[in-house]
Amino acid sequence: RVATRADAVKRIKDRDDYGAIVVGATPEILIAPAANATVSATLTSLAAELQTKLQAAASAQAQATGVAAPTITVKVTDVVPLASTDPRGTGITSAAFPLVLGGMIGGIGLTFAIRGAGRRILWVTVYAIVGGGALSGILGDWLGLVQGNYFVLAAAITLAIAASSATIVGAAALLGNAGLAVGPIVFLLFANPI
């Protein structure tokens, strides 16, 4: 609970909250589909119900006092929208699987191609940095699926690729070729967001 609408907007933009209901003379629902599309859809559907209940209460109060009832409208404001080129967020969601698969392929490929723990760590790092930079450019600048700073996105993707490929390389180093099965099991069956 915050004191003002501006405080609610700040909390949503700072990713402390997914949305807010502003009460007062002009009721409003603030949503952030880029943060959580499910919560945004739920809050948006709540707007009509809230508007109906507020209008009924205002009409009852106006009838009791003998004045004309005001028209109550609950506005829905998109504080943190998805990219205009991907208004439903399906593009970034569909990019999750290739991201996981790319990290796995890199880990498996580096396990077979590179010998020595130090060299494998170096090449996992290089692979992750190149992949993160390339995917950030493709998803952000080329396809327009992601908004924001290129370098922040590249860093996040780099860490994701490094995590999956390093896990596979490490499991293969500990368990031999059987360790290569750890990646597909962990990343496709348990950690895949799809």
Residue frames as qw, qx, qy, qz and C-alpha x, y, z in Angstrom:
[[0.000, 0.891, 0.455, 0.000, 0.00, 0.00, 0.00],
 [0.438, 0.053, 0.029, 0.897, 1.40, 3.37, -1.03],
 [0.007, 0.570, 0.379, -0.729, 0.26, 6.94, -0.45],
 [0.340, 0.652, -0.092, -0.672, 0.08, 8.28, -4.02],
 [0.854, 0.496, 0.135, -0.084, -0.33, 7.19, -7.63],
 [0.352, 0.811, -0.458, 0.089, 3.21, 8.38, -8.33],
 [0.391, -0.509, 0.743, -0.190, 4.53, 6.07, -5.61],
 [0.841, 0.161, 0.490, -0.164, 2.65, 3.14, -7.19],
 [0.690, 0.715, -0.113, -0.013, 4.07, 3.97, -10.63],
 [0.048, 0.767, -0.625, 0.138, 7.59, 4.15, -9.17],
 [0.612, -0.285, 0.713, -0.189, 7.21, 0.77, -7.45],
 [0.858, 0.401, 0.305, -0.098, 5.98, -0.79, -10.71],
 [0.531, 0.798, -0.277, 0.071, 8.81, 0.73, -12.75],
 [0.125, -0.671, 0.698, -0.215, 11.33, -0.38, -10.10],
 [0.645, 0.072, -0.739, -0.179, 9.90, -3.93, -10.38],
 [0.129, -0.147, 0.755, -0.625, 8.74, -4.01, -6.78],
 [0.542, 0.328, 0.591, -0.500, 5.11, -4.58, -7.85],
 [0.302, 0.189, 0.798, 0.487, 3.39, -5.97, -10.96],
 [0.101, -0.556, -0.503, -0.654, 0.46, -3.58, -10.82],
 [0.056, -0.170, -0.545, 0.819, -1.70, -1.40, -8.59],
 [0.082, -0.706, -0.654, -0.260, -5.26, -0.28, -8.00],
 [0.130, 0.089, -0.181, 0.971, -5.53, 3.46, -7.47],
 [0.142, -0.679, -0.719, 0.040, -8.58, 4.47, -5.47],
 [0.128, -0.373, -0.156, 0.906, -10.02, 7.95, -5.16],
 [0.408, 0.590, 0.153, -0.680, -11.96, 10.41, -7.27],
 [0.652, 0.548, -0.379, -0.361, -10.60, 8.87, -10.49],
 [0.817, -0.273, 0.507, -0.011, -10.08, 5.13, -9.95],
 [0.520, 0.681, -0.481, -0.187, -7.41, 3.55, -12.09],
 [0.939, -0.196, 0.262, 0.108, -5.65, 0.23, -12.51],
 [0.131, 0.810, -0.542, -0.182, -1.94, 0.32, -13.28],
 [0.978, 0.048, 0.200, 0.015, -0.48, -2.70, -15.08],
 [0.062, -0.733, 0.619, 0.274, 2.94, -3.88, -16.25],
 [0.951, 0.246, 0.057, -0.180, 2.57, -6.58, -18.92],
 [0.536, 0.636, -0.525, 0.183, 6.31, -6.56, -19.56],
 [0.185, -0.480, 0.733, -0.445, 6.83, -7.67, -15.97],
 [0.237, 0.090, 0.948, -0.194, 4.02, -10.22, -15.70],
 [0.303, -0.075, -0.543, -0.780, 1.40, -10.69, -18.40],
 [0.382, -0.382, -0.841, -0.031, -0.78, -12.95, -16.23],
 [0.201, -0.492, -0.503, 0.681, -1.10, -10.43, -13.42],
 [0.082, 0.208, -0.196, -0.955, -1.76, -7.67, -15.98],
 [0.341, -0.211, -0.730, -0.554, -4.55, -9.68, -17.59],
 [0.353, -0.475, -0.767, 0.248, -6.09, -10.39, -14.19],
 [0.123, -0.443, -0.277, 0.844, -5.97, -6.72, -13.17],
 [0.164, 0.061, -0.433, -0.884, -7.37, -5.64, -16.54],
 [0.375, -0.357, -0.790, -0.328, -10.33, -8.02, -16.18],
 [0.299, -0.469, -0.631, 0.541, -10.85, -6.67, -12.67],
 [0.034, -0.080, 0.053, 0.995, -11.39, -3.15, -14.08],
 [0.377, -0.288, -0.553, -0.685, -14.86, -3.90, -15.47],
 [0.549, -0.469, -0.686, 0.091, -16.00, -5.54, -12.23],
 [0.341, -0.321, -0.349, 0.812, -14.60, -2.70, -10.14],
 [0.094, -0.072, -0.242, -0.963, -16.27, -0.14, -12.40],
 [0.464, -0.412, -0.653, -0.434, -19.65, -1.90, -12.07],
 [0.533, -0.491, -0.597, 0.344, -19.42, -2.04, -8.27],
 [0.242, -0.232, -0.159, 0.929, -18.26, 1.57, -7.93],
 [0.207, -0.203, -0.407, -0.866, -21.02, 2.75, -10.28],
 [0.511, -0.492, -0.680, -0.186, -23.65, 0.85, -8.27],
 [0.460, -0.449, -0.467, 0.607, -22.37, 2.35, -5.02],
 [0.099, -0.098, 0.063, 0.988, -22.30, 5.87, -6.51],
 [0.326, -0.331, -0.566, -0.681, -25.83, 5.43, -7.91],
 [0.520, -0.528, -0.664, 0.099, -27.16, 4.21, -4.56],
 [0.359, -0.379, -0.296, 0.800, -25.53, 7.11, -2.74],
 [0.036, -0.044, -0.274, -0.960, -26.84, 9.61, -5.32],
 [0.402, -0.445, -0.662, -0.450, -30.36, 8.19, -5.11],
 [0.491, -0.522, -0.590, 0.371, -30.29, 8.43, -1.30],
 [0.249, -0.415, -0.138, 0.864, -29.25, 12.09, -1.45],
 [0.390, 0.773, 0.453, -0.211, -31.45, 12.98, -4.41],
 [0.061, 0.765, -0.373, -0.521, -28.67, 14.09, -6.78],
 [0.813, 0.507, -0.224, -0.178, -27.60, 12.81, -10.18],
 [0.878, -0.304, 0.291, 0.228, -25.17, 9.90, -10.07],
 [0.070, 0.769, -0.510, -0.379, -21.72, 10.56, -11.51],
 [0.917, 0.345, -0.186, -0.071, -20.39, 8.27, -14.22],
 [0.568, -0.626, 0.523, 0.112, -17.58, 6.16, -12.83],
 [0.809, 0.528, -0.258, 0.003, -14.92, 4.95, -15.24],
 [0.721, -0.537, 0.377, 0.220, -12.02, 2.77, -14.16],
 [0.492, 0.786, -0.357, -0.113, -9.09, 3.50, -16.45],
 [0.927, -0.172, 0.197, 0.267, -6.42, 0.87, -17.14],
 [0.173, 0.922, -0.337, -0.082, -2.95, 2.37, -17.62],
 [0.945, 0.156, -0.085, 0.274, -0.06, 0.40, -19.06],
 [0.330, -0.901, 0.247, 0.135, 2.94, 1.58, -17.01],
 [0.269, -0.520, 0.747, 0.313, 5.52, -0.92, -18.32],
 [0.822, 0.411, 0.050, -0.392, 4.27, -2.11, -21.73],
 [0.801, 0.000, 0.497, 0.334, 5.70, -4.86, -23.86],
 [0.214, -0.278, 0.470, 0.810, 7.57, -3.86, -26.99],
 [0.534, 0.483, 0.069, -0.691, 5.28, -2.39, -29.66],
 [0.455, 0.406, -0.693, -0.384, 6.66, -4.99, -32.08],
 [0.403, -0.063, -0.910, 0.069, 5.64, -7.81, -29.68],
 [0.396, -0.412, 0.101, -0.814, 2.47, -6.64, -27.92],
 [0.886, -0.295, -0.176, -0.312, 1.60, -10.10, -26.56],
 [0.378, -0.687, 0.610, -0.114, 5.10, -11.05, -25.43],
 [0.972, 0.111, 0.191, -0.076, 5.18, -14.22, -27.50],
 [0.625, 0.683, -0.323, 0.196, 8.45, -13.40, -29.25],
 [0.055, -0.655, 0.645, -0.391, 10.54, -13.20, -26.12],
 [0.792, -0.214, 0.464, -0.334, 8.81, -16.29, -24.71],
 [0.938, 0.343, 0.046, -0.013, 9.58, -18.27, -27.84],
 [0.393, 0.746, -0.471, 0.258, 13.21, -17.14, -27.65],
 [0.565, -0.592, 0.502, -0.279, 13.65, -18.94, -24.32],
 [0.962, 0.033, 0.270, -0.004, 13.85, -22.42, -25.85],
 [0.726, 0.592, -0.142, 0.320, 16.58, -21.54, -28.40],
 [0.091, -0.810, 0.435, -0.382, 18.48, -19.81, -25.59],
 [0.766, -0.392, 0.476, -0.179, 18.45, -22.98, -23.49],
 [0.933, 0.288, 0.187, 0.106, 19.24, -25.14, -26.51],
 [0.459, 0.799, -0.252, 0.296, 22.09, -22.84, -27.59],
 [0.324, -0.723, 0.538, -0.288, 23.71, -23.07, -24.17],
 [0.881, -0.151, 0.440, -0.087, 23.41, -26.84, -24.20],
 [0.833, 0.525, 0.036, 0.171, 24.83, -27.20, -27.71],
 [0.193, 0.844, -0.396, 0.305, 27.74, -24.96, -26.77],
 [0.556, -0.573, 0.553, -0.237, 28.49, -26.98, -23.65],
 [0.926, 0.078, 0.369, 0.008, 28.32, -30.30, -25.47],
 [0.686, 0.693, -0.067, 0.212, 30.34, -29.02, -28.43],
 [0.010, 0.833, -0.470, 0.292, 33.03, -27.50, -26.22],
 [0.763, -0.403, 0.486, -0.140, 33.27, -30.71, -24.20],
 [0.910, 0.237, 0.295, 0.167, 34.14, -32.67, -27.33],
 [0.555, 0.770, -0.027, 0.313, 36.24, -30.01, -29.07],
 [0.038, 0.797, -0.409, 0.442, 38.39, -28.63, -26.24],
 [0.821, -0.191, -0.470, 0.261, 40.64, -30.53, -23.86],
 [0.404, 0.059, -0.411, 0.815, 41.75, -29.17, -20.50],
 [0.194, -0.715, -0.616, 0.268, 39.68, -27.50, -17.78],
 [0.186, -0.565, -0.013, 0.804, 41.26, -24.05, -18.16],
 [0.010, -0.060, 0.594, 0.802, 40.77, -23.97, -21.92],
 [0.130, -0.512, -0.819, -0.224, 37.17, -25.16, -21.56],
 [0.182, -0.719, -0.439, 0.506, 36.43, -22.39, -19.04],
 [0.118, -0.403, 0.261, 0.869, 37.99, -19.84, -21.39],
 [0.072, -0.098, -0.728, -0.675, 35.95, -21.06, -24.38],
 [0.136, -0.630, -0.760, 0.080, 32.71, -21.27, -22.38],
 [0.139, -0.668, -0.202, 0.703, 33.28, -17.61, -21.48],
 [0.026, -0.261, 0.485, 0.835, 34.03, -16.62, -25.08],
 [0.079, -0.326, -0.862, -0.381, 31.04, -18.62, -26.38],
 [0.137, -0.690, -0.646, 0.295, 28.70, -17.04, -23.81],
 [0.097, -0.594, -0.006, 0.798, 29.91, -13.48, -24.51],
 [0.034, 0.112, -0.634, -0.764, 29.63, -13.85, -28.29],
 [0.136, -0.429, -0.866, -0.216, 26.25, -15.59, -28.01],
 [0.139, -0.678, -0.522, 0.498, 24.93, -13.02, -25.53],
 [0.037, -0.478, 0.176, 0.860, 26.01, -10.12, -27.71],
 [0.082, -0.030, -0.753, -0.652, 24.60, -11.66, -30.87],
 [0.157, -0.521, -0.838, -0.045, 21.26, -12.67, -29.32],
 [0.101, -0.635, -0.352, 0.680, 20.88, -9.27, -27.67],
 [0.047, 0.333, -0.375, -0.864, 21.32, -7.61, -31.05],
 [0.155, -0.187, -0.849, -0.469, 18.92, -10.01, -32.74],
 [0.201, -0.577, -0.778, 0.146, 16.19, -9.90, -30.07],
 [0.146, -0.682, -0.291, 0.655, 16.50, -6.21, -29.30],
 [0.022, 0.547, -0.264, -0.794, 17.68, -4.21, -32.27],
 [0.074, 0.084, -0.795, -0.596, 16.81, -6.46, -35.19],
 [0.220, -0.407, -0.859, -0.220, 13.50, -8.11, -34.20],
 [0.220, -0.406, 0.088, -0.883, 12.49, -5.49, -31.62],
 [0.665, -0.376, -0.629, -0.143, 11.19, -8.12, -29.18],
 [0.609, -0.501, -0.389, 0.476, 12.97, -6.67, -26.16],
 [0.063, 0.926, 0.023, 0.372, 13.21, -3.07, -25.03],
 [0.628, -0.756, 0.100, 0.151, 15.96, -1.54, -22.97],
 [0.083, -0.829, 0.521, 0.187, 19.68, -1.22, -22.84],
 [0.804, 0.412, -0.420, -0.084, 21.60, -3.48, -25.24],
 [0.283, 0.478, -0.741, 0.379, 24.42, -4.11, -22.74],
 [0.507, -0.219, 0.590, -0.590, 22.10, -5.07, -19.87],
 [0.904, 0.210, 0.051, -0.368, 20.27, -7.52, -22.13],
 [0.660, 0.510, -0.545, 0.083, 23.57, -8.88, -23.48],
 [0.048, -0.446, 0.757, -0.475, 24.84, -9.41, -19.93],
 [0.714, -0.071, 0.448, -0.533, 21.68, -11.29, -18.91],
 [0.905, 0.347, -0.126, -0.210, 21.79, -13.53, -21.98],
 [0.413, 0.584, -0.660, 0.230, 25.53, -14.08, -21.55],
 [0.313, -0.355, 0.728, -0.496, 24.98, -15.27, -17.99],
 [0.851, 0.104, 0.270, -0.438, 22.18, -17.61, -19.07],
 [0.809, 0.479, -0.337, -0.042, 24.29, -19.16, -21.83],
 [0.193, 0.561, -0.717, 0.365, 27.31, -19.41, -19.53],
 [0.568, -0.272, 0.580, -0.517, 25.25, -21.08, -16.81],
 [0.928, 0.181, 0.162, -0.282, 23.87, -23.80, -19.06],
 [0.743, 0.542, -0.378, 0.102, 27.03, -24.48, -21.05],
 [0.037, 0.589, -0.688, 0.424, 29.31, -24.39, -17.98],
 [0.734, -0.217, 0.468, -0.442, 27.02, -26.82, -16.15],
 [0.947, 0.299, -0.015, -0.113, 27.30, -29.30, -19.01],
 [0.508, 0.632, -0.511, 0.286, 31.06, -28.87, -19.32],
 [0.254, -0.525, 0.645, -0.494, 31.44, -29.30, -15.55],
 [0.865, -0.069, 0.338, -0.364, 29.18, -32.36, -15.42],
 [0.876, 0.436, -0.205, 0.026, 31.12, -33.94, -18.29],
 [0.250, 0.646, -0.611, 0.383, 34.39, -33.22, -16.49],
 [0.461, -0.383, 0.627, -0.498, 33.10, -34.90, -13.33],
 [0.789, 0.073, 0.520, -0.319, 31.12, -37.80, -14.81],
 [0.329, -0.116, 0.782, 0.516, 32.67, -38.30, -18.24],
 [0.153, -0.129, -0.630, -0.751, 30.36, -38.73, -21.23],
 [0.240, -0.547, -0.800, 0.056, 27.50, -39.61, -18.88],
 [0.161, -0.504, -0.299, 0.794, 27.70, -36.02, -17.64],
 [0.047, 0.007, -0.455, -0.889, 26.58, -34.83, -21.06],
 [0.276, -0.478, -0.781, -0.294, 23.11, -36.21, -20.30],
 [0.242, -0.485, -0.542, 0.642, 22.82, -34.00, -17.22],
 [0.014, 0.205, -0.124, -0.971, 22.34, -30.85, -19.30],
 [0.340, -0.192, -0.619, -0.681, 19.41, -32.00, -21.41],
 [0.420, -0.462, -0.775, 0.094, 17.70, -33.53, -18.40],
 [0.258, -0.476, -0.408, 0.735, 18.15, -30.50, -16.15],
 [0.018, 0.294, -0.127, -0.947, 17.63, -27.74, -18.70],
 [0.314, -0.100, -0.638, -0.696, 14.95, -29.24, -20.94],
 [0.458, -0.413, -0.780, -0.106, 12.87, -31.12, -18.42],
 [0.423, -0.578, -0.530, 0.454, 13.20, -29.01, -15.26],
 [0.245, -0.506, -0.077, 0.824, 14.41, -25.51, -16.08],
 [0.138, 0.245, 0.574, 0.769, 12.81, -24.84, -19.46],
 [0.185, 0.249, 0.365, -0.878, 10.31, -21.98, -19.04],
 [0.431, 0.038, -0.512, -0.742, 8.04, -23.16, -21.87]]
